[in-house]
């Protein structure tokens, strides 16, 4: 269900859709073939340079995951199946069923699961530093054990990039932005805590979409070795790209580089 939208700054349109009876924000900008983006840890407080680069050649649609800034309903999701179905409903309501999909971190774990469980849901898939798979020989960092002040430097090579992405838009309450960030952290923990293992490894072989895996060279959350694990589990055509100077949320540290690689992949 879609309710009335409103224009945003810099040409970004905003509307809301309902998932499980709760509202979820959807941003949109650009023209051409649609591509969806599911944000990573912390979600998004505003439109980012990375999304602007994508919107130069695509119609970029950014639905907020339940519990992330702009969306409600994470408290209704108790199981992995609950999350998968909610994200499928979110993508359909946002107009992204069957479209290309980009996910980062938490959003990448869910994007991969949607592609695995609903084979017609995703055309081409880009996963940036995906969570969801765990190997005890090379454990993923526990982002929920970090003090709030340490989180930006863990997920981005340049902490200011994370702080800018989750900050309240100009004129809005900064304290409210912190509350939303904590809620997004809680929502991600419901899905991934404590090991960031959702059982995704068992479902990845079902993915039929072409996949590009993107890793920041300075990722302190998910070791680069996981790129090979994902690639081995994915049976279809897979490309691995490593981004110099970027951390876990590579799209925040290197927006031009990551967007350029995505455009090249989607156009190939």
Helices and strands as residue ranges (DSSP letters): E 2-7, G 9-11, E 13-19, E 22-29, E 34-38, H 49-55, E 59-63, G 74-76, H 80-94, E 99-104, H 106-117, E 122-128, G 136-138, G 143-145, H 148-155, H 159-166, H 174-192, H 200-203, G 204-206, E 210-216, H 225-233, E 238-243, H 250-253, H 255-267
